[in-house]
Amino acid sequence: MLHVLGRLLIALLLACPAVVVSQGTAHAACTCSPRGVQQSADRADAVFRGTVVDQSTSSAGTGGRKDTTYDVAADRLYKGSISAASVEVVSPGGDCGLGELTLDKRYLFFVEDDGRSLTTDRCNGTARADPTLTGKVEKVLGAGSTVGGEPQPQAEAAEFTKVADAEPEELSRVAAPGAALVIVGLLGLLLVGRLSRRD
């Protein structure tokens, strides 16, 4: 009995390193070198923050590769352009794919645009939008802009309307009443002067 237990123990001890090695090999199969935020931002066509609201996996091409498509509600754009606040992002299957992300959580997406879809993977720098990563992105790319926000209203140019289509009056017409009053006043002074002399 002890002999059998000893053999089982030895078999388990030999099997454990094999399991650890096989798991480590699977995780280490993605061989891209880690990039800093600056390098990831430089290589990306667009950088934005958004919440993963849904995701689905589908077979793509040959070899049984399964791509994952994420439905993302984007709320902040740091670089490039996106067509709408609701964005589809594809992560190709394989060792460097993002795999399953956490729904209802914000991520910072560094994506490439091939004209058909926005793609990303672990090598691009896409990751959870924690305060540390967000701060690094904003240090490199600035505060960004709101996605889907209403445009600010533009100030309307002032308009001037003529009153009853009236043309501005000539200077002579405007000054005529005043000149007439001056003449009447002078005549009055002359008349008063003559009357005072007669008295």
C-alpha positions as CSV (number, residue, x, y, z in Angstrom):
1,M,0.0,0.0,0.0
2,L,2.8,2.4,0.9
3,H,4.6,1.4,-2.3
4,V,1.5,2.3,-4.4
5,L,1.0,5.7,-2.6
6,G,4.7,6.5,-3.1
7,R,4.4,5.9,-6.9
8,L,1.3,8.1,-7.1
9,L,3.0,10.9,-5.2
10,I,6.0,10.7,-7.5
11,A,3.7,10.8,-10.6
12,L,1.9,13.9,-9.2
13,L,5.2,15.6,-8.5
14,L,6.4,14.9,-12.1
15,A,3.1,16.1,-13.6
16,C,2.8,19.4,-11.8
17,P,5.9,21.0,-13.5
18,A,4.5,19.9,-16.9
19,V,1.2,21.7,-16.2
20,V,3.0,24.8,-15.1
21,V,5.3,24.8,-18.1
22,S,2.4,24.2,-20.5
23,Q,0.4,27.1,-19.0
24,G,3.4,29.4,-19.0
25,T,4.0,28.5,-22.7
26,A,0.5,29.4,-23.6
27,H,0.6,32.8,-21.9
28,A,4.1,33.5,-23.3
29,A,3.1,32.7,-26.8
30,C,2.3,36.3,-27.5
31,T,5.8,37.5,-28.3
32,C,5.2,41.2,-29.1
33,S,7.4,43.5,-27.0
34,P,5.5,45.7,-24.5
35,R,5.1,49.3,-25.7
36,G,4.9,52.5,-23.7
37,V,1.9,54.8,-24.0
38,Q,3.8,57.2,-26.3
39,Q,4.7,54.4,-28.8
40,S,1.2,52.9,-28.7
41,A,-0.3,56.3,-29.3
42,D,2.1,57.0,-32.2
43,R,1.2,53.7,-33.9
44,A,-2.5,53.9,-33.4
45,D,-4.9,55.4,-35.9
46,A,-7.3,56.3,-33.2
47,V,-7.2,56.3,-29.4
48,F,-10.5,56.6,-27.4
49,R,-12.1,55.6,-24.1
50,G,-15.3,53.6,-23.9
51,T,-17.4,51.1,-22.0
52,V,-17.8,47.6,-23.4
53,V,-21.5,46.9,-23.6
54,D,-21.5,43.6,-25.5
55,Q,-19.1,41.2,-27.2
56,S,-19.3,38.2,-29.5
57,T,-16.9,35.6,-30.9
58,S,-17.0,34.4,-34.5
59,S,-14.8,32.2,-36.7
60,A,-12.6,34.1,-39.1
61,G,-10.7,32.7,-42.1
62,T,-9.0,29.3,-42.0
63,G,-7.3,27.5,-39.1
64,G,-10.2,27.9,-36.7
65,R,-9.2,31.4,-35.6
66,K,-12.0,33.1,-33.6
67,D,-12.2,36.9,-33.6
68,T,-13.9,38.8,-30.9
69,T,-16.0,41.8,-31.6
70,Y,-16.7,44.4,-28.9
71,D,-19.6,46.8,-28.9
72,V,-18.2,49.9,-27.3
73,A,-20.0,53.1,-26.1
74,A,-17.2,55.6,-26.6
75,D,-17.2,58.7,-24.4
76,R,-13.8,60.3,-25.0
77,L,-11.6,60.7,-28.1
78,Y,-7.9,61.4,-27.7
79,K,-6.6,60.8,-31.3
80,G,-8.0,60.3,-34.8
81,S,-11.7,60.0,-35.5
82,I,-14.6,57.6,-35.0
83,S,-17.8,57.7,-36.9
84,A,-20.2,57.6,-33.9
85,A,-20.3,57.1,-30.1
86,S,-21.3,53.4,-30.7
87,V,-18.2,51.7,-32.0
88,E,-17.3,48.1,-33.0
89,V,-13.8,47.0,-32.3
90,V,-12.4,43.7,-33.4
91,S,-9.6,41.7,-31.7
92,P,-8.2,39.0,-33.9
93,G,-8.1,35.6,-32.4
94,G,-4.8,34.1,-31.4
95,D,-2.3,34.4,-28.6
96,C,-2.2,38.2,-28.6
97,G,-6.0,38.7,-28.8
98,L,-7.8,40.5,-26.0
99,G,-10.2,37.7,-25.5
100,E,-13.1,38.3,-23.2
101,L,-13.3,41.7,-21.7
102,T,-15.3,42.8,-18.6
103,L,-18.7,44.2,-19.6
104,D,-19.8,47.6,-18.3
105,K,-16.2,48.6,-17.7
106,R,-14.2,51.3,-19.3
107,Y,-11.2,50.6,-21.5
108,L,-8.7,52.7,-23.4
109,F,-8.6,51.5,-27.0
110,F,-5.6,51.9,-29.2
111,V,-7.0,50.8,-32.6
112,E,-5.8,50.5,-36.2
113,D,-8.2,51.4,-39.0
114,D,-7.9,49.3,-42.2
115,G,-10.9,51.0,-43.8
116,R,-13.2,48.1,-43.0
117,S,-12.9,47.8,-39.2
118,L,-11.1,49.0,-36.1
119,T,-8.8,46.4,-34.7
120,T,-6.7,46.0,-31.6
121,D,-4.9,43.4,-29.5
122,R,-2.7,43.2,-26.5
123,C,0.3,44.5,-28.5
124,N,-1.5,47.7,-29.4
125,G,-1.8,48.8,-25.7
126,T,-5.5,48.4,-25.2
127,A,-6.3,48.0,-21.5
128,R,-8.6,48.9,-18.6
129,A,-9.0,52.7,-18.2
130,D,-7.7,52.9,-14.7
131,P,-6.6,56.4,-13.4
132,T,-2.9,55.6,-14.0
133,L,-3.3,54.7,-17.6
134,T,-5.7,57.5,-18.3
135,G,-3.3,60.0,-16.8
136,K,-0.5,58.7,-19.0
137,V,-2.7,58.9,-22.1
138,E,-3.8,62.5,-21.3
139,K,-0.2,63.5,-20.6
140,V,0.8,62.3,-24.1
141,L,-2.4,63.2,-26.1
142,G,-4.1,65.9,-24.0
143,A,-7.5,65.9,-22.4
144,G,-9.3,64.8,-25.5
145,S,-12.8,65.7,-26.6
146,T,-16.3,64.4,-25.7
147,V,-17.7,61.8,-28.2
148,G,-21.2,62.5,-29.4
149,G,-21.5,65.8,-27.5
150,E,-23.8,68.5,-28.9
151,P,-21.9,71.2,-30.8
152,Q,-21.6,74.6,-29.1
153,P,-24.0,77.1,-30.7
154,Q,-22.3,79.7,-32.8
155,A,-22.9,83.4,-32.1
156,E,-25.3,84.9,-34.7
157,A,-24.2,87.9,-36.7
158,A,-26.0,91.2,-35.9
159,E,-28.4,92.3,-38.6
160,F,-29.5,95.9,-39.2
161,T,-32.9,96.7,-40.8
162,K,-33.9,99.9,-42.4
163,V,-37.0,101.6,-40.9
164,A,-39.7,101.7,-43.6
165,D,-36.9,101.5,-46.3
166,A,-36.1,105.2,-45.5
167,E,-32.9,106.6,-47.1
168,P,-30.7,108.8,-44.9
169,E,-31.7,112.5,-45.3
170,E,-29.3,115.0,-46.8
171,L,-27.4,117.4,-44.5
172,S,-29.2,120.5,-46.0
173,R,-32.6,119.1,-45.2
174,V,-31.6,118.3,-41.6
175,A,-30.1,121.7,-41.0
176,A,-32.8,123.8,-42.7
177,P,-35.2,124.0,-39.7
178,G,-32.4,125.2,-37.4
179,A,-31.2,127.8,-39.9
180,A,-34.8,129.1,-40.2
181,L,-35.1,129.5,-36.5
182,V,-31.8,131.5,-36.4
183,I,-33.0,133.9,-39.1
184,V,-36.3,134.4,-37.3
185,G,-34.4,135.2,-34.1
186,L,-32.2,137.7,-35.8
187,L,-35.1,139.5,-37.4
188,G,-36.8,139.6,-34.0
189,L,-33.8,141.3,-32.5
190,L,-33.6,143.9,-35.2
191,L,-37.3,144.7,-34.8
192,V,-36.9,145.1,-31.0
193,G,-33.9,147.4,-31.6
194,R,-35.8,149.7,-33.9
195,L,-38.8,149.9,-31.5
196,S,-36.6,150.8,-28.6
197,R,-34.9,153.6,-30.6
198,R,-38.3,155.2,-31.5
199,D,-39.2,155.2,-27.8
